[in-house]
Structures are given as C-alpha cells and as structure tokens.
C-alpha cells in the first residue's frame, strides 16, 4: 500500500474520528477497518469500507480533513490488487 497515504491517514483519521464521530458514528467503523487494513490488507476489508462509507460518499457537513480521509481511503481501494 502507498506509504505516503498511510502516513497521512495515520495522522488525520484519528483527529477526524475524534472530532466528527458524535454526528458520524460510522467513523469508528472506518477507523477499525483501516487498522485492520494495515495489519491484513484484503479485498474483503475494502468491501466493508465501501459499505460503511457508502462508496466513500461524503456527508453534507464534511470538512476538508474528512474529505481527505475518504479520498485517501478510496485511492488505496482503487490501487489494491
């Protein structure tokens, strides 16, 4: 997996989860699935991520960091072979 994306997600995702999870509890699942990806990348985990994020669709109140998280996850998903 892309090292630069992983590095950025490791920094940004915990902050987005902390700030937005009251209104978007699915971020807890996103963070857990991301942690699972780092341990054992698989198509199954990406399938679950797409399901939880509704194919990486941003909520209306998503900030720039939230959008960046979903964009990076989607990029990892598309690059996974």
PyMOL Python script that loads the backbone (N, CA, C, O; Angstrom):
from pymol import cmd

cmd.read_pdbstr("""\
ATOM      1  N   UNK A   1       0.835  -1.184   0.000  1.00  0.00           N
ATOM      2  CA  UNK A   1       0.000   0.000   0.000  1.00  0.00           C
ATOM      3  C   UNK A   1       0.877   1.244   0.000  1.00  0.00           C
ATOM      4  O   UNK A   1       2.038   1.202   0.406  1.00  0.00           O
ATOM      5  N   UNK A   2       0.323   2.311  -0.445  1.00  0.00           N
ATOM      6  CA  UNK A   2       1.049   3.573  -0.601  1.00  0.00           C
ATOM      7  C   UNK A   2       1.486   4.133   0.752  1.00  0.00           C
ATOM      8  O   UNK A   2       0.652   4.488   1.584  1.00  0.00           O
ATOM      9  N   UNK A   3       2.781   4.205   0.957  1.00  0.00           N
ATOM     10  CA  UNK A   3       3.335   4.643   2.236  1.00  0.00           C
ATOM     11  C   UNK A   3       2.967   6.066   2.612  1.00  0.00           C
ATOM     12  O   UNK A   3       2.719   6.357   3.783  1.00  0.00           O
ATOM     13  N   UNK A   4       2.929   6.957   1.624  1.00  0.00           N
ATOM     14  CA  UNK A   4       2.591   8.362   1.896  1.00  0.00           C
ATOM     15  C   UNK A   4       1.131   8.488   2.351  1.00  0.00           C
ATOM     16  O   UNK A   4       0.824   9.246   3.271  1.00  0.00           O
ATOM     17  N   UNK A   5       0.250   7.751   1.706  1.00  0.00           N
ATOM     18  CA  UNK A   5      -1.165   7.788   2.101  1.00  0.00           C
ATOM     19  C   UNK A   5      -1.319   7.230   3.507  1.00  0.00           C
ATOM     20  O   UNK A   5      -2.041   7.802   4.324  1.00  0.00           O
ATOM     21  N   UNK A   6      -0.656   6.130   3.796  1.00  0.00           N
ATOM     22  CA  UNK A   6      -0.725   5.523   5.125  1.00  0.00           C
ATOM     23  C   UNK A   6      -0.244   6.520   6.179  1.00  0.00           C
ATOM     24  O   UNK A   6      -0.874   6.686   7.223  1.00  0.00           O
ATOM     25  N   UNK A   7       0.870   7.174   5.896  1.00  0.00           N
ATOM     26  CA  UNK A   7       1.425   8.167   6.824  1.00  0.00           C
ATOM     27  C   UNK A   7       0.407   9.283   7.093  1.00  0.00           C
ATOM     28  O   UNK A   7       0.200   9.671   8.243  1.00  0.00           O
ATOM     29  N   UNK A   8      -0.219   9.790   6.044  1.00  0.00           N
ATOM     30  CA  UNK A   8      -1.219  10.850   6.197  1.00  0.00           C
ATOM     31  C   UNK A   8      -2.472  10.363   6.920  1.00  0.00           C
ATOM     32  O   UNK A   8      -3.004  11.062   7.784  1.00  0.00           O
ATOM     33  N   UNK A   9      -2.939   9.184   6.574  1.00  0.00           N
ATOM     34  CA  UNK A   9      -4.123   8.642   7.254  1.00  0.00           C
ATOM     35  C   UNK A   9      -3.860   8.418   8.733  1.00  0.00           C
ATOM     36  O   UNK A   9      -4.736   8.651   9.566  1.00  0.00           O
ATOM     37  N   UNK A  10      -2.665   7.968   9.058  1.00  0.00           N
ATOM     38  CA  UNK A  10      -2.323   7.744  10.467  1.00  0.00           C
ATOM     39  C   UNK A  10      -2.421   9.035  11.272  1.00  0.00           C
ATOM     40  O   UNK A  10      -2.741   9.005  12.460  1.00  0.00           O
ATOM     41  N   UNK A  11      -2.147  10.167  10.630  1.00  0.00           N
ATOM     42  CA  UNK A  11      -2.231  11.461  11.309  1.00  0.00           C
ATOM     43  C   UNK A  11      -3.658  12.008  11.331  1.00  0.00           C
ATOM     44  O   UNK A  11      -4.133  12.477  12.366  1.00  0.00           O
ATOM     45  N   UNK A  12      -4.331  11.946  10.196  1.00  0.00           N
ATOM     46  CA  UNK A  12      -5.603  12.646  10.031  1.00  0.00           C
ATOM     47  C   UNK A  12      -6.806  11.856  10.536  1.00  0.00           C
ATOM     48  O   UNK A  12      -7.693  12.427  11.170  1.00  0.00           O
ATOM     49  N   UNK A  13      -6.850  10.556  10.266  1.00  0.00           N
ATOM     50  CA  UNK A  13      -8.040   9.775  10.620  1.00  0.00           C
ATOM     51  C   UNK A  13      -8.382   9.829  12.104  1.00  0.00           C
ATOM     52  O   UNK A  13      -9.555  10.009  12.431  1.00  0.00           O
ATOM     53  N   UNK A  14      -7.428   9.684  13.022  1.00  0.00           N
ATOM     54  CA  UNK A  14      -7.791   9.764  14.445  1.00  0.00           C
ATOM     55  C   UNK A  14      -8.405  11.116  14.826  1.00  0.00           C
ATOM     56  O   UNK A  14      -9.294  11.177  15.675  1.00  0.00           O
ATOM     57  N   UNK A  15      -7.938  12.181  14.210  1.00  0.00           N
ATOM     58  CA  UNK A  15      -8.477  13.515  14.507  1.00  0.00           C
ATOM     59  C   UNK A  15      -9.898  13.633  13.966  1.00  0.00           C
ATOM     60  O   UNK A  15     -10.796  14.100  14.667  1.00  0.00           O
ATOM     61  N   UNK A  16     -10.101  13.214  12.731  1.00  0.00           N
ATOM     62  CA  UNK A  16     -11.441  13.272  12.126  1.00  0.00           C
ATOM     63  C   UNK A  16     -12.407  12.407  12.932  1.00  0.00           C
ATOM     64  O   UNK A  16     -13.543  12.807  13.184  1.00  0.00           O
ATOM     65  N   UNK A  17     -11.957  11.235  13.328  1.00  0.00           N
ATOM     66  CA  UNK A  17     -12.821  10.358  14.134  1.00  0.00           C
ATOM     67  C   UNK A  17     -13.191  11.042  15.451  1.00  0.00           C
ATOM     68  O   UNK A  17     -14.359  11.047  15.838  1.00  0.00           O
ATOM     69  N   UNK A  18     -12.223  11.607  16.126  1.00  0.00           N
ATOM     70  CA  UNK A  18     -12.476  12.250  17.415  1.00  0.00           C
ATOM     71  C   UNK A  18     -13.433  13.445  17.275  1.00  0.00           C
ATOM     72  O   UNK A  18     -14.348  13.608  18.082  1.00  0.00           O
ATOM     73  N   UNK A  19     -13.217  14.265  16.261  1.00  0.00           N
ATOM     74  CA  UNK A  19     -13.984  15.497  16.102  1.00  0.00           C
ATOM     75  C   UNK A  19     -15.403  15.241  15.577  1.00  0.00           C
ATOM     76  O   UNK A  19     -16.347  15.922  15.979  1.00  0.00           O
ATOM     77  N   UNK A  20     -15.549  14.270  14.688  1.00  0.00           N
ATOM     78  CA  UNK A  20     -16.826  14.104  13.986  1.00  0.00           C
ATOM     79  C   UNK A  20     -17.648  12.879  14.381  1.00  0.00           C
ATOM     80  O   UNK A  20     -18.780  12.734  13.919  1.00  0.00           O
ATOM     81  N   UNK A  21     -17.117  12.006  15.213  1.00  0.00           N
ATOM     82  CA  UNK A  21     -17.826  10.749  15.475  1.00  0.00           C
ATOM     83  C   UNK A  21     -19.125  10.915  16.259  1.00  0.00           C
ATOM     84  O   UNK A  21     -19.977  10.028  16.212  1.00  0.00           O
ATOM     85  N   UNK A  22     -19.303  12.021  16.977  1.00  0.00           N
ATOM     86  CA  UNK A  22     -20.584  12.232  17.658  1.00  0.00           C
ATOM     87  C   UNK A  22     -21.726  12.296  16.651  1.00  0.00           C
ATOM     88  O   UNK A  22     -22.808  11.762  16.895  1.00  0.00           O
ATOM     89  N   UNK A  23     -21.481  12.950  15.524  1.00  0.00           N
ATOM     90  CA  UNK A  23     -22.501  13.071  14.487  1.00  0.00           C
ATOM     91  C   UNK A  23     -22.370  12.006  13.400  1.00  0.00           C
ATOM     92  O   UNK A  23     -23.296  11.785  12.620  1.00  0.00           O
ATOM     93  N   UNK A  24     -21.221  11.355  13.358  1.00  0.00           N
ATOM     94  CA  UNK A  24     -20.955  10.335  12.341  1.00  0.00           C
ATOM     95  C   UNK A  24     -20.308   9.112  13.001  1.00  0.00           C
ATOM     96  O   UNK A  24     -19.108   8.885  12.848  1.00  0.00           O
ATOM     97  N   UNK A  25     -21.099   8.332  13.727  1.00  0.00           N
ATOM     98  CA  UNK A  25     -20.544   7.181  14.453  1.00  0.00           C
ATOM     99  C   UNK A  25     -19.909   6.133  13.542  1.00  0.00           C
ATOM    100  O   UNK A  25     -19.123   5.305  14.003  1.00  0.00           O
ATOM    101  N   UNK A  26     -20.243   6.164  12.262  1.00  0.00           N
ATOM    102  CA  UNK A  26     -19.627   5.221  11.326  1.00  0.00           C
ATOM    103  C   UNK A  26     -18.116   5.411  11.237  1.00  0.00           C
ATOM    104  O   UNK A  26     -17.403   4.518  10.780  1.00  0.00           O
ATOM    105  N   UNK A  27     -17.628   6.568  11.671  1.00  0.00           N
ATOM    106  CA  UNK A  27     -16.180   6.811  11.653  1.00  0.00           C
ATOM    107  C   UNK A  27     -15.433   5.854  12.574  1.00  0.00           C
ATOM    108  O   UNK A  27     -14.261   5.560  12.339  1.00  0.00           O
ATOM    109  N   UNK A  28     -16.098   5.365  13.620  1.00  0.00           N
ATOM    110  CA  UNK A  28     -15.456   4.356  14.475  1.00  0.00           C
ATOM    111  C   UNK A  28     -15.210   3.080  13.670  1.00  0.00           C
ATOM    112  O   UNK A  28     -14.157   2.455  13.793  1.00  0.00           O
ATOM    113  N   UNK A  29     -16.185   2.701  12.849  1.00  0.00           N
ATOM    114  CA  UNK A  29     -16.026   1.523  11.998  1.00  0.00           C
ATOM    115  C   UNK A  29     -14.943   1.771  10.946  1.00  0.00           C
ATOM    116  O   UNK A  29     -14.124   0.894  10.670  1.00  0.00           O
ATOM    117  N   UNK A  30     -14.948   2.956  10.370  1.00  0.00           N
ATOM    118  CA  UNK A  30     -13.936   3.299   9.364  1.00  0.00           C
ATOM    119  C   UNK A  30     -12.537   3.168   9.975  1.00  0.00           C
ATOM    120  O   UNK A  30     -11.640   2.586   9.364  1.00  0.00           O
ATOM    121  N   UNK A  31     -12.360   3.706  11.168  1.00  0.00           N
ATOM    122  CA  UNK A  31     -11.050   3.637  11.826  1.00  0.00           C
ATOM    123  C   UNK A  31     -10.664   2.191  12.135  1.00  0.00           C
ATOM    124  O   UNK A  31      -9.509   1.805  11.957  1.00  0.00           O
ATOM    125  N   UNK A  32     -11.617   1.401  12.591  1.00  0.00           N
ATOM    126  CA  UNK A  32     -11.336  -0.010  12.900  1.00  0.00           C
ATOM    127  C   UNK A  32     -10.975  -0.783  11.630  1.00  0.00           C
ATOM    128  O   UNK A  32     -10.053  -1.598  11.639  1.00  0.00           O
ATOM    129  N   UNK A  33     -11.689  -0.533  10.559  1.00  0.00           N
ATOM    130  CA  UNK A  33     -11.390  -1.211   9.301  1.00  0.00           C
ATOM    131  C   UNK A  33     -10.050  -0.768   8.739  1.00  0.00           C
ATOM    132  O   UNK A  33      -9.319  -1.574   8.163  1.00  0.00           O
ATOM    133  N   UNK A  34      -9.725   0.499   8.901  1.00  0.00           N
ATOM    134  CA  UNK A  34      -8.421   0.986   8.457  1.00  0.00           C
ATOM    135  C   UNK A  34      -7.304   0.286   9.240  1.00  0.00           C
ATOM    136  O   UNK A  34      -6.297  -0.124   8.662  1.00  0.00           O
ATOM    137  N   UNK A  35      -7.486   0.155  10.541  1.00  0.00           N
ATOM    138  CA  UNK A  35      -6.491  -0.550  11.362  1.00  0.00           C
ATOM    139  C   UNK A  35      -6.340  -1.994  10.885  1.00  0.00           C
ATOM    140  O   UNK A  35      -5.233  -2.530  10.838  1.00  0.00           O
ATOM    141  N   UNK A  36      -7.460  -2.611  10.534  1.00  0.00           N
ATOM    142  CA  UNK A  36      -7.423  -3.980  10.018  1.00  0.00           C
ATOM    143  C   UNK A  36      -6.675  -4.035   8.682  1.00  0.00           C
ATOM    144  O   UNK A  36      -5.921  -4.974   8.425  1.00  0.00           O
ATOM    145  N   UNK A  37      -6.886  -3.034   7.846  1.00  0.00           N
ATOM    146  CA  UNK A  37      -6.183  -2.972   6.554  1.00  0.00           C
ATOM    147  C   UNK A  37      -4.678  -2.922   6.732  1.00  0.00           C
ATOM    148  O   UNK A  37      -3.928  -3.552   5.986  1.00  0.00           O
ATOM    149  N   UNK A  38      -4.251  -2.174   7.719  1.00  0.00           N
ATOM    150  CA  UNK A  38      -2.804  -2.045   7.943  1.00  0.00           C
ATOM    151  C   UNK A  38      -2.201  -3.376   8.370  1.00  0.00           C
ATOM    152  O   UNK A  38      -1.052  -3.676   8.045  1.00  0.00           O
ATOM    153  N   UNK A  39      -2.972  -4.168   9.093  1.00  0.00           N
ATOM    154  CA  UNK A  39      -2.487  -5.470   9.550  1.00  0.00           C
ATOM    155  C   UNK A  39      -2.600  -6.539   8.465  1.00  0.00           C
ATOM    156  O   UNK A  39      -1.704  -7.364   8.287  1.00  0.00           O
ATOM    157  N   UNK A  40      -3.728  -6.503   7.741  1.00  0.00           N
ATOM    158  CA  UNK A  40      -4.008  -7.559   6.782  1.00  0.00           C
ATOM    159  C   UNK A  40      -4.824  -6.988   5.620  1.00  0.00           C
ATOM    160  O   UNK A  40      -6.043  -7.157   5.578  1.00  0.00           O
ATOM    161  N   UNK A  41      -4.159  -6.315   4.679  1.00  0.00           N
ATOM    162  CA  UNK A  41      -4.891  -5.742   3.555  1.00  0.00           C
ATOM    163  C   UNK A  41      -5.600  -6.830   2.754  1.00  0.00           C
ATOM    164  O   UNK A  41      -4.986  -7.825   2.369  1.00  0.00           O
ATOM    165  N   UNK A  42      -6.884  -6.636   2.507  1.00  0.00           N
ATOM    166  CA  UNK A  42      -7.639  -7.617   1.730  1.00  0.00           C
ATOM    167  C   UNK A  42      -8.812  -6.948   1.033  1.00  0.00           C
ATOM    168  O   UNK A  42      -9.275  -5.885   1.448  1.00  0.00           O
ATOM    169  N   UNK A  43      -9.277  -7.568  -0.010  1.00  0.00           N
ATOM    170  CA  UNK A  43     -10.428  -7.065  -0.756  1.00  0.00           C
ATOM    171  C   UNK A  43     -11.658  -7.048   0.155  1.00  0.00           C
ATOM    172  O   UNK A  43     -12.497  -6.154   0.046  1.00  0.00           O
ATOM    173  N   UNK A  44     -11.766  -8.016   1.037  1.00  0.00           N
ATOM    174  CA  UNK A  44     -12.903  -8.094   1.949  1.00  0.00           C
ATOM    175  C   UNK A  44     -12.994  -6.854   2.841  1.00  0.00           C
ATOM    176  O   UNK A  44     -14.083  -6.325   3.062  1.00  0.00           O
ATOM    177  N   UNK A  45     -11.867  -6.398   3.346  1.00  0.00           N
ATOM    178  CA  UNK A  45     -11.865  -5.206   4.203  1.00  0.00           C
ATOM    179  C   UNK A  45     -12.246  -3.972   3.387  1.00  0.00           C
ATOM    180  O   UNK A  45     -13.004  -3.124   3.860  1.00  0.00           O
ATOM    181  N   UNK A  46     -11.731  -3.870   2.179  1.00  0.00           N
ATOM    182  CA  UNK A  46     -12.116  -2.739   1.331  1.00  0.00           C
ATOM    183  C   UNK A  46     -13.611  -2.792   0.998  1.00  0.00           C
ATOM    184  O   UNK A  46     -14.267  -1.753   0.928  1.00  0.00           O
ATOM    185  N   UNK A  47     -14.145  -3.988   0.795  1.00  0.00           N
ATOM    186  CA  UNK A  47     -15.591  -4.122   0.553  1.00  0.00           C
ATOM    187  C   UNK A  47     -16.380  -3.581   1.738  1.00  0.00           C
ATOM    188  O   UNK A  47     -17.373  -2.876   1.561  1.00  0.00           O
ATOM    189  N   UNK A  48     -15.938  -3.911   2.939  1.00  0.00           N
ATOM    190  CA  UNK A  48     -16.606  -3.416   4.145  1.00  0.00           C
ATOM    191  C   UNK A  48     -16.481  -1.896   4.254  1.00  0.00           C
ATOM    192  O   UNK A  48     -17.435  -1.215   4.630  1.00  0.00           O
ATOM    193  N   UNK A  49     -15.309  -1.373   3.926  1.00  0.00           N
ATOM    194  CA  UNK A  49     -15.108   0.084   3.956  1.00  0.00           C
ATOM    195  C   UNK A  49     -16.051   0.784   2.985  1.00  0.00           C
ATOM    196  O   UNK A  49     -16.650   1.806   3.320  1.00  0.00           O
ATOM    197  N   UNK A  50     -16.182   0.230   1.777  1.00  0.00           N
ATOM    198  CA  UNK A  50     -17.090   0.831   0.807  1.00  0.00           C
ATOM    199  C   UNK A  50     -18.522   0.794   1.308  1.00  0.00           C
ATOM    200  O   UNK A  50     -19.286   1.735   1.089  1.00  0.00           O
ATOM    201  N   UNK A  51     -18.880  -0.271   1.968  1.00  0.00           N
ATOM    202  CA  UNK A  51     -20.231  -0.393   2.507  1.00  0.00           C
ATOM    203  C   UNK A  51     -20.473   0.649   3.609  1.00  0.00           C
ATOM    204  O   UNK A  51     -21.480   1.357   3.585  1.00  0.00           O
ATOM    205  N   UNK A  52     -19.563   0.739   4.556  1.00  0.00           N
ATOM    206  CA  UNK A  52     -19.700   1.664   5.693  1.00  0.00           C
ATOM    207  C   UNK A  52     -19.707   3.120   5.228  1.00  0.00           C
ATOM    208  O   UNK A  52     -20.440   3.943   5.776  1.00  0.00           O
ATOM    209  N   UNK A  53     -18.897   3.438   4.222  1.00  0.00           N
ATOM    210  CA  UNK A  53     -18.778   4.825   3.752  1.00  0.00           C
ATOM    211  C   UNK A  53     -19.724   5.141   2.594  1.00  0.00           C
ATOM    212  O   UNK A  53     -19.686   6.235   2.032  1.00  0.00           O
ATOM    213  N   UNK A  54     -20.564   4.181   2.248  1.00  0.00           N
ATOM    214  CA  UNK A  54     -21.465   4.348   1.091  1.00  0.00           C
ATOM    215  C   UNK A  54     -20.658   4.744  -0.151  1.00  0.00           C
ATOM    216  O   UNK A  54     -20.934   5.741  -0.818  1.00  0.00           O
ATOM    217  N   UNK A  55     -19.653   3.917  -0.423  1.00  0.00           N
ATOM    218  CA  UNK A  55     -18.742   4.137  -1.550  1.00  0.00           C
ATOM    219  C   UNK A  55     -18.005   5.469  -1.446  1.00  0.00           C
ATOM    220  O   UNK A  55     -17.851   6.195  -2.428  1.00  0.00           O
ATOM    221  N   UNK A  56     -17.563   5.764  -0.247  1.00  0.00           N
ATOM    222  CA  UNK A  56     -16.756   6.958   0.035  1.00  0.00           C
ATOM    223  C   UNK A  56     -17.527   8.257  -0.257  1.00  0.00           C
ATOM    224  O   UNK A  56     -16.947   9.259  -0.675  1.00  0.00           O
ATOM    225  N   UNK A  57     -18.830   8.213  -0.028  1.00  0.00           N
ATOM    226  CA  UNK A  57     -19.672   9.392  -0.207  1.00  0.00           C
ATOM    227  C   UNK A  57     -19.595  10.254   1.042  1.00  0.00           C
ATOM    228  O   UNK A  57     -19.833   9.783   2.154  1.00  0.00           O
ATOM    229  N   UNK A  58     -19.262  11.514   0.846  1.00  0.00           N
ATOM    230  CA  UNK A  58     -19.104  12.432   1.980  1.00  0.00           C
ATOM    231  C   UNK A  58     -20.448  12.928   2.487  1.00  0.00           C
ATOM    232  O   UNK A  58     -21.352  13.199   1.696  1.00  0.00           O
ATOM    233  N   UNK A  59     -20.583  13.049   3.805  1.00  0.00           N
ATOM    234  CA  UNK A  59     -21.790  13.679   4.332  1.00  0.00           C
ATOM    235  C   UNK A  59     -21.772  15.175   4.002  1.00  0.00           C
ATOM    236  O   UNK A  59     -20.719  15.743   3.711  1.00  0.00           O
ATOM    237  N   UNK A  60     -22.927  15.789   4.051  1.00  0.00           N
ATOM    238  CA  UNK A  60     -23.034  17.206   3.692  1.00  0.00           C
ATOM    239  C   UNK A  60     -22.162  18.108   4.557  1.00  0.00           C
ATOM    240  O   UNK A  60     -21.666  19.134   4.090  1.00  0.00           O
ATOM    241  N   UNK A  61     -21.975  17.726   5.815  1.00  0.00           N
ATOM    242  CA  UNK A  61     -21.220  18.577   6.732  1.00  0.00           C
ATOM    243  C   UNK A  61     -19.737  18.206   6.832  1.00  0.00           C
ATOM    244  O   UNK A  61     -19.056  18.598   7.779  1.00  0.00           O
ATOM    245  N   UNK A  62     -19.249  17.458   5.859  1.00  0.00           N
ATOM    246  CA  UNK A  62     -17.846  17.023   5.894  1.00  0.00           C
ATOM    247  C   UNK A  62     -16.899  18.205   5.706  1.00  0.00           C
ATOM    248  O   UNK A  62     -17.082  19.038   4.818  1.00  0.00           O
ATOM    249  N   UNK A  63     -15.894  18.253   6.558  1.00  0.00           N
ATOM    250  CA  UNK A  63     -14.865  19.284   6.431  1.00  0.00           C
ATOM    251  C   UNK A  63     -13.800  18.794   5.450  1.00  0.00           C
ATOM    252  O   UNK A  63     -13.881  17.683   4.925  1.00  0.00           O
ATOM    253  N   UNK A  64     -12.825  19.627   5.220  1.00  0.00           N
ATOM    254  CA  UNK A  64     -11.755  19.307   4.280  1.00  0.00           C
ATOM    255  C   UNK A  64     -10.961  18.066   4.732  1.00  0.00           C
ATOM    256  O   UNK A  64     -10.596  17.233   3.902  1.00  0.00           O
ATOM    257  N   UNK A  65     -10.698  17.943   6.017  1.00  0.00           N
ATOM    258  CA  UNK A  65      -9.948  16.787   6.524  1.00  0.00           C
ATOM    259  C   UNK A  65     -10.750  15.501   6.363  1.00  0.00           C
ATOM    260  O   UNK A  65     -10.199  14.463   5.998  1.00  0.00           O
ATOM    261  N   UNK A  66     -12.051  15.571   6.633  1.00  0.00           N
ATOM    262  CA  UNK A  66     -12.938  14.422   6.467  1.00  0.00           C
ATOM    263  C   UNK A  66     -12.886  13.971   5.001  1.00  0.00           C
ATOM    264  O   UNK A  66     -12.739  12.783   4.713  1.00  0.00           O
ATOM    265  N   UNK A  67     -13.008  14.927   4.093  1.00  0.00           N
ATOM    266  CA  UNK A  67     -12.956  14.623   2.662  1.00  0.00           C
ATOM    267  C   UNK A  67     -11.619  13.991   2.285  1.00  0.00           C
ATOM    268  O   UNK A  67     -11.568  13.054   1.488  1.00  0.00           O
ATOM    269  N   UNK A  68     -10.554  14.505   2.857  1.00  0.00           N
ATOM    270  CA  UNK A  68      -9.225  13.970   2.549  1.00  0.00           C
ATOM    271  C   UNK A  68      -9.113  12.505   2.992  1.00  0.00           C
ATOM    272  O   UNK A  68      -8.541  11.683   2.276  1.00  0.00           O
ATOM    273  N   UNK A  69      -9.657  12.181   4.164  1.00  0.00           N
ATOM    274  CA  UNK A  69      -9.633  10.799   4.654  1.00  0.00           C
ATOM    275  C   UNK A  69     -10.348   9.882   3.663  1.00  0.00           C
ATOM    276  O   UNK A  69      -9.802   8.855   3.259  1.00  0.00           O
ATOM    277  N   UNK A  70     -11.562  10.250   3.273  1.00  0.00           N
ATOM    278  CA  UNK A  70     -12.315   9.407   2.348  1.00  0.00           C
ATOM    279  C   UNK A  70     -11.614   9.309   0.998  1.00  0.00           C
ATOM    280  O   UNK A  70     -11.593   8.239   0.389  1.00  0.00           O
ATOM    281  N   UNK A  71     -11.043  10.408   0.525  1.00  0.00           N
ATOM    282  CA  UNK A  71     -10.332  10.381  -0.757  1.00  0.00           C
ATOM    283  C   UNK A  71      -9.117   9.463  -0.705  1.00  0.00           C
ATOM    284  O   UNK A  71      -8.858   8.714  -1.647  1.00  0.00           O
ATOM    285  N   UNK A  72      -8.376   9.521   0.392  1.00  0.00           N
ATOM    286  CA  UNK A  72      -7.193   8.661   0.516  1.00  0.00           C
ATOM    287  C   UNK A  72      -7.594   7.189   0.645  1.00  0.00           C
ATOM    288  O   UNK A  72      -6.947   6.318   0.062  1.00  0.00           O
ATOM    289  N   UNK A  73      -8.644   6.909   1.395  1.00  0.00           N
ATOM    290  CA  UNK A  73      -9.111   5.527   1.507  1.00  0.00           C
ATOM    291  C   UNK A  73      -9.565   4.999   0.144  1.00  0.00           C
ATOM    292  O   UNK A  73      -9.280   3.858  -0.220  1.00  0.00           O
ATOM    293  N   UNK A  74     -10.264   5.835  -0.590  1.00  0.00           N
ATOM    294  CA  UNK A  74     -10.711   5.427  -1.920  1.00  0.00           C
ATOM    295  C   UNK A  74      -9.518   5.192  -2.849  1.00  0.00           C
ATOM    296  O   UNK A  74      -9.527   4.256  -3.648  1.00  0.00           O
ATOM    297  N   UNK A  75      -8.512   6.026  -2.746  1.00  0.00           N
ATOM    298  CA  UNK A  75      -7.308   5.851  -3.564  1.00  0.00           C
ATOM    299  C   UNK A  75      -6.620   4.521  -3.238  1.00  0.00           C
ATOM    300  O   UNK A  75      -6.188   3.805  -4.142  1.00  0.00           O
ATOM    301  N   UNK A  76      -6.519   4.196  -1.959  1.00  0.00           N
ATOM    302  CA  UNK A  76      -5.951   2.903  -1.557  1.00  0.00           C
ATOM    303  C   UNK A  76      -6.773   1.758  -2.109  1.00  0.00           C
ATOM    304  O   UNK A  76      -6.235   0.764  -2.597  1.00  0.00           O
ATOM    305  N   UNK A  77      -8.081   1.910  -2.027  1.00  0.00           N
ATOM    306  CA  UNK A  77      -9.000   0.881  -2.510  1.00  0.00           C
ATOM    307  C   UNK A  77      -8.783   0.645  -4.004  1.00  0.00           C
ATOM    308  O   UNK A  77      -8.646  -0.498  -4.441  1.00  0.00           O
ATOM    309  N   UNK A  78      -8.752   1.706  -4.773  1.00  0.00           N
ATOM    310  CA  UNK A  78      -8.589   1.567  -6.227  1.00  0.00           C
ATOM    311  C   UNK A  78      -7.231   0.987  -6.611  1.00  0.00           C
ATOM    312  O   UNK A  78      -7.109   0.300  -7.625  1.00  0.00           O
ATOM    313  N   UNK A  79      -6.217   1.262  -5.804  1.00  0.00           N
ATOM    314  CA  UNK A  79      -4.871   0.781  -6.120  1.00  0.00           C
ATOM    315  C   UNK A  79      -4.636  -0.660  -5.643  1.00  0.00           C
ATOM    316  O   UNK A  79      -3.673  -1.305  -6.057  1.00  0.00           O
ATOM    317  N   UNK A  80      -5.522  -1.156  -4.770  1.00  0.00           N
ATOM    318  CA  UNK A  80      -5.320  -2.514  -4.234  1.00  0.00           C
ATOM    319  C   UNK A  80      -5.563  -3.548  -5.293  1.00  0.00           C
ATOM    320  O   UNK A  80      -6.589  -3.532  -5.972  1.00  0.00           O
ATOM    321  N   UNK A  81      -4.614  -4.453  -5.435  1.00  0.00           N
ATOM    322  CA  UNK A  81      -4.732  -5.520  -6.422  1.00  0.00           C
ATOM    323  C   UNK A  81      -4.736  -6.850  -5.718  1.00  0.00           C
ATOM    324  O   UNK A  81      -4.827  -7.892  -6.367  1.00  0.00           O
TER     325      UNK A  81
END
""", "prot")
cmd.dss("prot")
cmd.show_as("cartoon", "prot")
cmd.util.cbc("prot")
cmd.orient("prot")
